Amino acid sequence: MSGRCQGTYILRVLSAIIINLLEHLNDMPKKYYFLCGLPRAGNTLFASLLNQNPGISVTANSVVGDMIGGLSSLRKAESFKSFPDQASYGNVMENILPNYYQDWPADVIIDRSAWGTPDRLFFLEHYLSNPIKIIVLVRDLKEILASFVRFSYTSENNFIAKQAKTLEERCDFVMMSGGQLNQWVEAVYNLTNTPRYRQYIHIVEYDDLVDRPEQVLDEVYNFLELPKYSHQFNQLAQLSNQGIQYDDAVYGGALHQIKTGKIEKSGYDPTEYLPKDVARRYRLDRFWRY
C-alpha cells in the first residue's frame, strides 16, 4: 500500500471511530445529584446560576421525591408483603430517575427535594447508579421565618395570609409541626446530624452564596467532581426547565422570583417580622453546625 493510500485509509478509520463515539455520546447515562435546601435559603437563585451551564439542570421543587415516597410505602402494603417480588419492584425504582428525566438534554441532573427523609435516603442507597452527592442549602432560621412572614404581607391571597392574620399566627402557621418548613428542617437535620449521611453532603450557607457566589460554585463543582464553568453573576434569568417556569399564582404571590439585576440580600430588618418572644416560641438554632 502506498503512503498516500495508507494515509487515506488511516483517516477513514479515524473518521469512523469519531463518528461512532459521537453517535454513542447520547447513550451515556446521566448523572443524578441532589439538592436538599431549606426554603428561602437561595434554592432558586442557586438553580438559576448553575443552569447557565448547559451540561447541568437544577430542577425546581421536584415531584420525584414524592413519587419515591409513594412507591416506598407500597413495600409496607399487605399485597407486597404477601408476595415480595423485590426484583420487579427494584426494576421500577432503578428507572424512576432515568424515565422522568429522559427528555432533559443535560448530562447532569440536580433534583431538588427533601432528600434527607428516611424513604428517600433508602432509595438513594439502594437504587441510585452513581455516587450519592447532596447539596444542602441552609440559612439562619430566624431569617427564613421572617422571609415567609414578610411574603405573607404582600397579599391577602397568599397561602399564609389565608390561614393566619396576626403576626404570631403567621409565625405559628409557618413553624407548625408537619408544615412545609418543618418537613424540610427535619430532612436537613437528618442529613447534617446523622454521622453516616455526612459523607454524602456539601453544605452551602445562604450568606456565602450571596456574598461570594463564584467561590461557592467552584466548591460545588469540586464536590460534584465536575469541570468548572464560567458563570455570570448579574443579568440573571428566572428559573426555567424544559420551557416551564414556576406558576406562583398557586401560592398567591411571587414566592420563587429572584432578583435578576445582581445578587444581594433584601434590605429589610428581619426582626420587624418576628414576635419579640421568637426565641422562646421556636427552636431556631443553626443545627447544621453541630
FIKOL-55620 format. One line per field, with one value per residue (C-alpha): x, y, z negated. Coordinates in steps of 0.5 Angstrom, whole numbers, plus 2048, in hexadecimal, padded with zeros to 3 digits. Last residue first. Layout:
<sites>
c1	(X,...)
c2	(Y,...)
c3	(Z,...)
</sites>
This chain:
<sites>
c1	(7D2,7D2,7CC,7C7,7C8,7C3,7BC,7B8,7B1,7AD,7B2,7B7,7B1,7AF,7AF,7AB,7AE,7AD,7B1,7B6,7B8,7BB,7BA,7BF,7BE,7C4,7C8,7CA,7C9,7C4,7C0,7BD,7BA,7B2,7B0,7AB,7A8,7A1,79B,79E,79B,79C,7A3,7A3,7AA,7AD,7AD,7B1,7B4,7B7,7B6,7B9,7B9,7BF,7C5,7C7,7CD,7D1,7D4,7D6,7DD,7DC,7E0,7E2,7DD,7E0,7D9,7DC,7E1,7DC,7D8,7DF,7DF,7D8,7D9,7DF,7DC,7D6,7DA,7D5,7CE,7D0,7D4,7CE,7CA,7CF,7D0,7D1,7D4,7D1,7D2,7D7,7D3,7CE,7D1,7D2,7CB,7CB,7CB,7C7,7C2,7C1,7C0,7BA,7B7,7B8,7B5,7AF,7AE,7AE,7A9,7A4,7A4,7A5,7A4,7A9,7A6,79F,7A2,7A5,79F,79B,7A0,7A0,798,794,795,792,791,797,79C,799,799,793,794,79A,7A1,7A0,7A1,7A8,7AA,7A8,7AC,7B2,7B2,7B2,7B8,7BB,7BA,7BC,7C3,7C4,7C6,7C7,7C9,7CC,7CB,7D0,7CF,7D3,7D0,7CB,7C6,7C2,7C4,7C7,7C3,7BC,7BE,7C0,7B9,7B5,7B9,7B8,7BE,7BD,7B7,7B7,7BB,7BE,7C5,7C5,7CC,7CC,7C7,7C2,7BC,7B8,7BA,7B9,7B3,7B5,7BC,7BA,7B5,7B9,7BC,7B6,7B1,7B7,7B7,7B0,7B1,7B7,7B4,7AE,7AB,7A5,7A1,7A5,7A3,79C,79C,79F,7A5,7A9,7A4,7A6,7AD,7A9,7A5,7AC,7AF,7AA,7AA,7B2,7B1,7AC,7B1,7B2,7B5,7BB,7C2,7C4,7CB,7CF,7CC,7D0,7CC,7C7,7CC,7CA,7C3,7C3,7C7,7C2,7BC,7BF,7C1,7BF,7B8,7B6,7BC,7C0,7C0,7C3,7C5,7CA,7C8,7CD,7CA,7CC,7D0,7CC,7CC,7D3,7D2,7D1,7D7,7DC,7DA,7DB,7E2,7E4,7E1,7E5,7EC,7EB,7EA,7F0,7F4,7F2,7F3,7FA,7FC,7F9,7FE,804,803,800)
c2	(82A,82F,82C,82E,835,837,839,835,838,83C,83F,841,845,849,84F,84D,84D,851,857,853,851,858,85A,85B,854,851,852,84E,853,855,84F,84F,848,846,840,842,848,847,843,83D,839,840,83F,83B,839,838,833,833,82D,830,837,83B,843,845,849,850,84F,84A,847,840,83D,835,831,829,825,821,822,825,829,82C,82E,831,835,837,83A,83D,841,842,846,84B,848,840,841,845,83F,83A,834,82D,827,820,819,817,81B,815,810,815,817,81F,822,81E,81C,824,826,821,823,82A,829,826,82B,831,82E,82C,826,829,831,836,839,839,83B,841,843,843,847,84C,84D,84A,843,83E,842,846,840,83D,844,848,84D,850,852,851,84A,84B,84F,849,844,848,849,841,840,846,843,83C,83F,83C,835,832,82A,828,820,81B,814,810,80E,808,80A,804,802,808,80D,80A,809,810,812,80D,810,818,81C,81C,822,823,827,822,824,821,820,81F,824,823,821,81C,816,81A,816,80F,810,812,80D,807,804,804,801,7FB,7FA,7F9,7F3,7F0,7F1,7ED,7ED,7E9,7E9,7EF,7F3,7F2,7F3,7FA,7FC,7FC,800,806,806,808,80E,810,80F,813,819,819,81A,81F,825,82C,82F,82B,82C,82A,82A,829,830,833,839,835,835,83C,83C,835,839,83F,83A,837,83D,83B,83D,836,832,82E,827,827,820,81D,819,817,816,80F,80F,80D,815,814,80E,811,816,810,80C,812,813,80C,80C,813,80F,809,80E,812,80C,809,810,810,809,80A,810,80C,807,800)
c3	(77D,783,786,780,781,77B,77D,778,777,772,76D,773,776,770,773,779,780,786,784,781,788,78A,791,797,79B,79C,7A2,7A9,7AE,7B3,7B4,7AD,7AC,7AC,7A9,7A4,7A8,7A5,7A4,7A3,7AA,7AD,7AD,7B3,7B3,7BA,7C0,7C6,7C5,7BE,7BC,7B6,7B7,7BB,7B8,7BB,7B6,7B3,7BA,7B9,7BC,7BC,7B7,7B9,7B5,7AF,7AB,7A5,7AA,7AE,7A7,7A5,7AB,7AA,7A3,7A6,7AB,7A7,7A2,79E,7A0,7A0,799,796,798,795,799,796,79A,799,79A,795,78F,790,78C,786,785,784,78A,78F,789,788,78F,790,789,78B,792,78E,789,78F,792,78C,788,782,783,784,78A,787,780,783,786,780,77C,781,781,787,789,78E,794,792,793,799,79D,79E,799,79D,79C,794,794,798,792,78E,792,792,78B,78A,78E,78B,784,787,789,78F,792,799,799,7A0,7A0,7A3,7A3,7A8,7AF,7B0,7AB,7A9,7A2,79E,7A2,7A1,799,799,79C,797,791,793,794,79C,79B,7A2,7A7,7AD,7B0,7B6,7BA,7C1,7C3,7C9,7C5,7C9,7C5,7BE,7BB,7BE,7BC,7B5,7B4,7B7,7B1,7AD,7B2,7B3,7AC,7AB,7B0,7AC,7A6,7A7,7A0,7A1,79A,798,79F,79E,797,798,795,79B,79E,79A,79E,7A4,7A1,79E,7A5,7A9,7A3,7A4,7AC,7AB,7AC,7A9,7AF,7B2,7B3,7BA,7BC,7C2,7C5,7BF,7BE,7BA,7B4,7B3,7B4,7AF,7AA,7AA,7AA,7A4,7A0,799,799,798,795,79A,79D,7A3,7A7,7AC,7B2,7B7,7BE,7C1,7C8,7CE,7D0,7D1,7D5,7DC,7DB,7D9,7DF,7E4,7E0,7E2,7E9,7EA,7E7,7EC,7F2,7F0,7EF,7F6,7F9,7F6,7F9,800,800,7FD,802,800)
</sites>
